Amino acid sequence: MLKPKIWLMAIAVLIFAAGCQDSESASNGGSGGGDSEKLTLWHIETGKSEVALEDAVKRFEESHEGVNVEVVRQENDPYKTKLSVAMGGGTPPDVFHSWGGGWLEKFVNAGQVKDISENIDTSQYLPAALSPAEFDGKNYGAPLAMDIVPVWYNKEMFEEYGLEEPETYDELLEIVETLKSNDIVPFSLANQSKWPGSFYYMYFAERFGGPELFNEAYNREGRGFDDEAYIKAGEKIQELAEMEAFPDGFNGMNFDTGQSRQLLYAEQAGMIVQGNWMLGTTRNDMPEFEEKLGFFLFPTIEGGQGSNKDIVGGVSPVFSVSEKSEKQELAAELVNELTNKETAQQLANTDGAISAVKGVEYDDEYVQEISKVLEEAEYMQTFYDQTLPPELAEVHLDTTQALFGLSMTPEEAAKEVEAKAKEVLE
């Protein structure tokens, strides 16, 4: 007969062994009724947008018994680097957020993204939203929302100083001067991560060079990234910088921590050039400020080829499946849940998002206005840093930040981007 201590030890060993076996079975997907399968999802959404994704994940888990989704929200700016490291190291998440374009194409070309053409119903998405994730006739991502970038402003402040929404750039400059004379920062900008400043460069270039400028430079058919329109865009940025139209130290300010938004909320700044996510972010940060928030489209420039019917925008989030995923089919089913009409409807009416999914009805007055802008747009310029190959996008962002910092001339910046384009695109 075993002594009590030995008997207890024997039981403990058996329990431990059984636990290890269950754990191993679960981690391998298992086959028994009590086992679970695990998926990982990486995204960068915050506030109500994050809630919409979490609700979609809950529905997915409820309809897939035994499946657990580990949801990891990444901070926006470090995300690209973290995913690149994970992809390169062979440890990517099963499902991940992207914007399509050149950044996603890099992973597609490296064989790191699953072709989900047969897994999704492409007819449920707007064609313009699908195209950034289509390469060589195959689909590598499903879109959930679309973005446009207007100029947001404080309506009460404009009324106080007798200002109206500008139609032309000269009228916008008058607003800048009026705000400055009243010790108000005209444009709030946190440009440490470089992409917020890129909005200005894209708009100026399009307003001078017209809708075909970027496509010609990108496709190497006609004008290049050193075209006069790009030089003029750099000049306009530097004019604003020299006018002190931005906050002190703006090139070192952090967008992710809300430094630019806080100036707007505190009424120390009058305007900000940002995507329509600004609405959802404001509702999350400071809901009471929403009633003061208005927007207008970046104005036309006299003598330029572009118009204020041409908008800067993009598609985000786009969800893709890693080729390394051991559960690709299950991961693709999760993508379908994340980008279905129910998720899109929730995102539209709680976060101000324009749906990439057909059939969504907008209850929100703001979102109806933004959606109308998108519908009436004559051209949408997709974000350079998402559309261009990563190494070229990096040069674009670096040179644009240098333009804002007055450490590079417009000619030097345009020449540097064009030189990299010749190397990368030809």
C-alpha positions as CSV (number, residue, x, y, z in Angstrom):
1,M,0.0,0.0,0.0
2,L,1.3,3.5,-0.9
3,K,2.0,5.8,2.0
4,P,-0.2,9.0,2.0
5,K,2.5,11.4,0.8
6,I,3.5,9.0,-2.0
7,W,-0.1,8.5,-2.9
8,L,-0.7,12.3,-3.2
9,M,2.4,12.7,-5.2
10,A,1.3,10.0,-7.6
11,I,-2.1,11.8,-8.1
12,A,-0.3,15.1,-8.7
13,V,1.9,13.6,-11.4
14,L,-1.1,12.0,-13.1
15,I,-3.0,15.4,-13.0
16,F,0.0,17.2,-14.3
17,A,0.5,14.7,-17.2
18,A,-3.1,15.0,-18.1
19,G,-2.9,18.8,-18.1
20,C,0.1,18.7,-20.4
21,Q,-1.7,16.3,-22.8
22,D,-4.8,18.6,-22.9
23,S,-2.6,21.6,-23.4
24,E,-0.7,20.0,-26.2
25,S,-3.9,18.8,-27.8
26,A,-5.4,22.3,-27.6
27,S,-2.3,23.9,-29.1
28,N,-2.4,21.5,-32.0
29,G,-6.0,22.1,-32.8
30,G,-7.1,18.9,-31.2
31,S,-9.9,16.7,-32.3
32,G,-12.0,16.2,-29.2
33,G,-15.1,18.2,-28.3
34,G,-13.3,20.1,-25.5
35,D,-10.3,21.2,-27.6
36,S,-10.1,24.7,-29.1
37,E,-8.5,26.2,-32.2
38,K,-6.8,29.6,-32.0
39,L,-6.5,32.4,-34.5
40,T,-4.6,35.7,-34.1
41,L,-5.8,39.0,-35.4
42,W,-3.7,42.2,-35.6
43,H,-5.3,45.6,-36.2
44,I,-4.7,49.3,-35.4
45,E,-8.3,50.5,-34.8
46,T,-9.2,52.5,-31.7
47,G,-12.4,53.7,-30.0
48,K,-15.8,52.7,-31.6
49,S,-14.0,51.1,-34.5
50,E,-12.1,48.7,-32.2
51,V,-15.4,47.9,-30.6
52,A,-17.0,47.0,-34.0
53,L,-14.1,44.6,-34.7
54,E,-14.4,43.1,-31.2
55,D,-18.1,42.5,-31.7
56,A,-17.4,40.8,-35.1
57,V,-14.9,38.5,-33.3
58,K,-17.5,37.6,-30.7
59,R,-20.0,36.7,-33.4
60,F,-17.4,34.6,-35.2
61,E,-16.5,32.7,-32.0
62,E,-20.1,32.1,-31.2
63,S,-20.7,30.6,-34.6
64,H,-17.5,28.6,-34.6
65,E,-17.6,26.5,-31.4
66,G,-14.2,25.8,-30.0
67,V,-12.5,28.6,-31.9
68,N,-10.7,31.4,-29.9
69,V,-9.4,34.6,-31.6
70,E,-6.6,36.4,-29.9
71,V,-7.1,40.1,-30.9
72,V,-4.0,42.3,-30.7
73,R,-4.4,46.0,-31.2
74,Q,-1.1,47.5,-32.4
75,E,-0.2,51.2,-32.2
76,N,-0.5,52.8,-35.6
77,D,3.0,54.1,-36.4
78,P,5.1,51.1,-35.2
79,Y,2.7,48.6,-36.8
80,K,4.3,48.4,-40.2
81,T,7.7,47.6,-38.8
82,K,6.2,45.0,-36.3
83,L,4.3,43.2,-39.1
84,S,7.3,43.3,-41.4
85,V,9.5,41.7,-38.7
86,A,6.8,39.1,-38.0
87,M,6.5,38.3,-41.7
88,G,10.2,38.0,-42.1
89,G,10.6,35.9,-39.0
90,G,7.9,33.5,-40.1
91,T,5.6,34.3,-37.1
92,P,2.9,36.5,-38.6
93,P,-0.7,36.7,-37.2
94,D,-3.3,34.6,-39.0
95,V,-5.3,37.7,-40.1
96,F,-3.8,41.2,-40.3
97,H,-4.7,44.8,-41.1
98,S,-3.4,46.6,-44.2
99,W,-4.2,49.4,-46.6
100,G,-3.6,47.5,-49.8
101,G,-1.4,49.2,-52.3
102,G,2.4,48.8,-52.5
103,W,2.8,48.0,-48.9
104,L,0.6,44.9,-49.1
105,E,2.0,44.0,-52.6
106,K,5.5,43.7,-51.0
107,F,4.2,40.8,-48.9
108,V,2.2,39.3,-51.8
109,N,5.3,39.3,-54.0
110,A,7.2,37.5,-51.2
111,G,4.6,34.8,-51.1
112,Q,3.5,35.8,-47.6
113,V,-0.2,36.5,-48.2
114,K,-3.0,34.0,-49.1
115,D,-5.0,34.5,-52.3
116,I,-8.6,34.7,-50.9
117,S,-10.3,35.2,-54.3
118,E,-12.3,32.0,-53.7
119,N,-13.0,32.7,-50.1
120,I,-14.8,36.1,-50.3
121,D,-17.8,37.3,-52.3
122,T,-16.3,40.2,-54.2
123,S,-19.7,41.4,-55.4
124,Q,-20.5,42.7,-51.8
125,Y,-17.7,45.3,-51.9
126,L,-17.4,48.5,-53.8
127,P,-15.0,48.0,-56.7
128,A,-12.9,51.1,-55.8
129,A,-12.4,49.6,-52.3
130,L,-11.4,46.2,-53.6
131,S,-8.8,47.3,-56.2
132,P,-6.0,48.2,-53.7
133,A,-5.7,44.6,-52.7
134,E,-6.0,43.1,-56.2
135,F,-2.8,42.0,-57.9
136,D,-2.5,40.1,-61.1
137,G,-6.2,39.4,-61.1
138,K,-6.2,37.8,-57.7
139,N,-7.6,39.2,-54.4
140,Y,-5.4,39.3,-51.3
141,G,-7.6,41.3,-49.0
142,A,-11.1,42.3,-48.1
143,P,-11.9,45.9,-47.4
144,L,-14.2,47.3,-44.6
145,A,-14.1,51.0,-44.8
146,M,-12.9,53.9,-47.0
147,D,-11.4,57.3,-46.0
148,I,-11.3,60.8,-47.4
149,V,-9.2,63.6,-46.1
150,P,-11.0,67.0,-45.7
151,V,-10.0,70.1,-43.8
152,W,-11.7,70.0,-40.4
153,Y,-12.3,73.3,-38.6
154,N,-13.9,74.8,-35.5
155,K,-17.3,76.2,-36.7
156,E,-17.7,78.5,-33.6
157,M,-14.3,79.9,-34.1
158,F,-15.0,80.7,-37.8
159,E,-18.2,82.3,-36.9
160,E,-16.6,84.4,-34.2
161,Y,-14.0,85.8,-36.6
162,G,-16.4,86.1,-39.6
163,L,-14.8,83.4,-41.6
164,E,-16.4,81.2,-44.2
165,E,-15.5,77.9,-45.8
166,P,-13.0,78.7,-48.6
167,E,-13.5,77.8,-52.2
168,T,-10.0,78.9,-53.3
169,Y,-6.6,78.7,-51.9
170,D,-6.3,82.5,-51.7
171,E,-9.4,82.5,-49.5
172,L,-7.7,79.8,-47.3
173,L,-4.6,82.0,-46.9
174,E,-6.9,84.8,-45.7
175,I,-8.2,82.5,-43.0
176,V,-4.7,81.6,-42.0
177,E,-3.8,85.3,-41.6
178,T,-6.9,86.0,-39.6
179,L,-6.3,83.2,-37.2
180,K,-2.6,84.1,-36.8
181,S,-3.5,87.7,-36.0
182,N,-5.7,86.4,-33.2
183,D,-2.9,84.2,-31.8
184,I,-4.5,81.0,-33.0
185,V,-2.5,78.3,-34.8
186,P,-4.1,78.0,-38.2
187,F,-3.3,74.3,-38.9
188,S,-2.7,71.8,-36.1
189,L,-0.1,69.3,-37.3
190,A,1.8,66.5,-35.5
191,N,4.3,65.4,-38.1
192,Q,6.8,63.2,-36.3
193,S,5.5,60.1,-38.1
194,K,5.6,62.1,-41.5
195,W,2.3,60.9,-43.0
196,P,0.2,63.7,-41.6
197,G,2.3,66.2,-43.6
198,S,2.0,64.1,-46.7
199,F,-1.6,65.1,-47.0
200,Y,-0.6,68.6,-47.8
201,Y,2.0,67.5,-50.4
202,M,-0.6,65.2,-52.1
203,Y,-3.2,67.9,-52.3
204,F,-0.9,70.7,-53.5
205,A,0.6,68.4,-56.2
206,E,-2.9,67.3,-57.4
207,R,-4.3,70.9,-57.3
208,F,-1.3,72.1,-59.5
209,G,-0.8,69.0,-61.7
210,G,-4.3,67.5,-62.0
211,P,-5.6,64.0,-61.5
212,E,-3.2,62.3,-63.9
213,L,0.0,63.6,-62.3
214,F,0.6,60.8,-59.8
215,N,-0.5,58.0,-62.2
216,E,1.9,59.3,-64.9
217,A,4.8,59.4,-62.4
218,Y,3.9,56.0,-60.8
219,N,3.4,54.2,-64.2
220,R,6.5,56.0,-65.7
221,E,4.3,57.3,-68.5
222,G,4.7,61.1,-69.0
223,R,5.5,63.4,-66.1
224,G,7.8,62.2,-63.2
225,F,8.0,62.9,-59.5
226,D,10.3,65.9,-60.4
227,D,7.6,67.6,-62.4
228,E,7.0,71.3,-61.9
229,A,3.7,70.5,-60.0
230,Y,5.7,68.7,-57.3
231,I,8.2,71.5,-57.0
232,K,5.3,74.0,-56.6
233,A,3.7,71.7,-54.0
234,G,7.0,71.9,-52.0
235,E,7.0,75.7,-52.4
236,K,3.5,76.0,-51.0
237,I,4.4,73.8,-48.0
238,Q,7.4,76.0,-47.2
239,E,5.3,79.2,-47.6
240,L,3.0,77.9,-44.9
241,A,5.9,76.9,-42.7
242,E,7.5,80.3,-43.1
243,M,4.2,81.9,-42.3
244,E,4.2,79.9,-39.0
245,A,0.9,78.3,-40.0
246,F,1.8,75.2,-37.9
247,P,2.4,74.7,-34.1
248,D,5.9,75.2,-32.7
249,G,7.9,72.0,-33.0
250,F,5.3,70.3,-35.2
251,N,7.8,68.0,-36.9
252,G,8.6,66.4,-33.5
253,M,5.0,66.1,-32.3
254,N,3.3,62.7,-32.0
255,F,0.0,62.1,-33.8
256,D,-0.7,58.8,-32.0
257,T,-0.7,60.5,-28.6
258,G,-3.2,63.1,-29.8
259,Q,-0.9,66.1,-29.7
260,S,-2.4,67.7,-32.8
261,R,-6.0,67.0,-31.8
262,Q,-5.5,68.4,-28.3
263,L,-4.7,71.8,-29.8
264,L,-7.9,71.8,-31.7
265,Y,-10.0,70.7,-28.7
266,A,-8.3,73.4,-26.6
267,E,-9.2,75.9,-29.3
268,Q,-5.6,76.9,-29.7
269,A,-5.8,75.8,-33.3
270,G,-8.5,76.4,-35.9
271,M,-8.0,73.7,-38.5
272,I,-6.5,70.3,-39.1
273,V,-6.1,68.3,-42.4
274,Q,-7.0,64.7,-41.4
275,G,-9.1,61.7,-42.5
276,N,-12.7,61.2,-41.7
277,W,-11.6,59.0,-38.8
278,M,-11.3,62.4,-37.1
279,L,-15.0,62.2,-36.4
280,G,-14.8,58.9,-34.6
281,T,-11.6,59.9,-32.8
282,T,-13.3,63.2,-31.5
283,R,-16.3,61.2,-30.3
284,N,-13.9,59.0,-28.4
285,D,-11.6,61.8,-27.1
286,M,-13.9,64.7,-26.4
287,P,-17.5,64.1,-27.5
288,E,-18.6,67.6,-26.6
289,F,-16.4,69.1,-29.2
290,E,-18.3,67.3,-32.1
291,E,-20.9,70.1,-32.3
292,K,-18.1,72.6,-33.1
293,L,-16.6,70.3,-35.8
294,G,-17.1,71.2,-39.4
295,F,-15.2,70.3,-42.6
296,F,-14.6,71.6,-46.1
297,L,-12.6,70.2,-49.1
298,F,-9.1,71.3,-49.8
299,P,-9.6,74.3,-52.1
300,T,-8.6,74.8,-55.7
301,I,-5.5,76.8,-56.7
302,E,-5.8,79.4,-59.4
303,G,-4.1,78.3,-62.6
304,G,-3.9,74.7,-61.4
305,Q,-5.3,71.6,-63.2
306,G,-7.0,70.0,-60.2
307,S,-10.3,70.9,-58.5
308,N,-11.9,70.5,-55.1
309,K,-13.9,67.6,-56.5
310,D,-10.6,65.7,-56.4
311,I,-10.0,64.2,-53.0
312,V,-7.2,62.4,-51.2
313,G,-8.4,59.2,-49.7
314,G,-7.8,55.5,-49.3
315,V,-9.1,52.1,-48.1
316,S,-8.7,51.0,-44.5
317,P,-8.9,48.6,-42.9
318,V,-8.2,45.8,-45.5
319,F,-8.0,42.4,-43.8
320,S,-5.7,39.7,-45.3
321,V,-4.7,36.1,-44.4
322,S,-1.0,35.1,-43.9
323,E,0.2,32.4,-46.1
324,K,2.0,31.0,-43.0
325,S,-1.3,30.5,-41.2
326,E,-1.9,26.9,-40.3
327,K,-5.7,27.5,-40.4
328,Q,-6.0,29.5,-43.6
329,E,-9.6,28.6,-44.4
330,L,-10.8,29.4,-40.9
331,A,-8.8,32.7,-41.0
332,A,-10.6,33.6,-44.3
333,E,-13.9,32.9,-42.6
334,L,-12.9,35.4,-39.9
335,V,-12.1,38.0,-42.7
336,N,-15.6,37.5,-44.0
337,E,-17.1,38.3,-40.5
338,L,-14.8,41.3,-40.1
339,T,-15.9,42.8,-43.4
340,N,-19.6,41.8,-43.6
341,K,-22.5,44.2,-43.8
342,E,-23.2,44.0,-40.0
343,T,-19.7,45.1,-39.1
344,A,-19.7,47.8,-41.7
345,Q,-23.1,49.1,-40.6
346,Q,-21.9,49.3,-37.0
347,L,-18.6,51.0,-38.0
348,A,-20.5,53.6,-40.1
349,N,-22.9,54.7,-37.5
350,T,-20.7,54.6,-34.4
351,D,-17.3,55.7,-35.8
352,G,-18.2,57.8,-38.8
353,A,-16.7,55.4,-41.3
354,I,-17.5,55.3,-45.0
355,S,-18.4,51.7,-45.9
356,A,-16.5,49.6,-48.4
357,V,-19.4,47.2,-48.2
358,K,-22.5,47.7,-50.4
359,G,-25.9,48.2,-49.0
360,V,-24.9,50.1,-45.8
361,E,-27.4,52.8,-44.7
362,Y,-26.1,55.8,-42.9
363,D,-28.1,57.1,-39.9
364,D,-25.4,59.5,-38.9
365,E,-25.7,63.0,-40.4
366,Y,-22.0,63.6,-40.5
367,V,-21.4,60.3,-42.3
368,Q,-24.1,61.0,-44.8
369,E,-22.2,64.3,-45.6
370,I,-18.9,62.5,-45.9
371,S,-20.4,59.7,-48.0
372,K,-21.9,62.3,-50.3
373,V,-18.5,63.9,-50.8
374,L,-17.1,60.5,-51.8
375,E,-20.0,59.8,-54.2
376,E,-19.6,63.2,-55.9
377,A,-15.8,63.1,-56.1
378,E,-14.4,63.2,-59.6
379,Y,-11.1,61.6,-58.6
380,M,-9.6,60.0,-55.5
381,Q,-5.9,60.2,-55.0
382,T,-4.8,57.2,-52.9
383,F,-2.3,57.8,-50.1
384,Y,1.2,57.9,-51.6
385,D,2.8,56.1,-48.6
386,Q,0.3,53.2,-49.1
387,T,0.3,53.1,-52.9
388,L,4.0,53.4,-53.5
389,P,6.5,50.5,-52.9
390,P,7.8,50.8,-49.3
391,E,11.3,52.0,-50.2
392,L,9.9,54.8,-52.4
393,A,7.2,55.7,-49.9
394,E,9.9,56.1,-47.3
395,V,11.8,58.6,-49.5
396,H,8.6,60.5,-50.2
397,L,7.8,60.8,-46.4
398,D,11.4,61.7,-45.5
399,T,11.6,64.5,-48.1
400,T,8.2,65.8,-47.3
401,Q,9.1,66.1,-43.6
402,A,12.3,67.9,-44.7
403,L,10.2,70.3,-46.8
404,F,8.1,71.2,-43.7
405,G,11.3,71.6,-41.7
406,L,12.9,73.9,-44.3
407,S,16.0,71.7,-44.5
408,M,15.6,70.8,-48.2
409,T,14.5,72.8,-51.2
410,P,11.5,71.8,-53.2
411,E,13.8,71.0,-56.2
412,E,16.0,68.8,-54.1
413,A,13.1,66.9,-52.6
414,A,11.5,66.3,-56.1
415,K,14.8,65.2,-57.5
416,E,15.4,62.7,-54.7
417,V,12.0,61.1,-55.0
418,E,12.3,60.9,-58.8
419,A,15.8,59.3,-58.5
420,K,14.4,56.6,-56.2
421,A,11.4,56.1,-58.5
422,K,13.7,55.4,-61.5
423,E,15.5,52.8,-59.4
424,V,12.4,51.1,-57.9
425,L,9.7,51.5,-60.6
426,E,11.6,51.0,-63.8
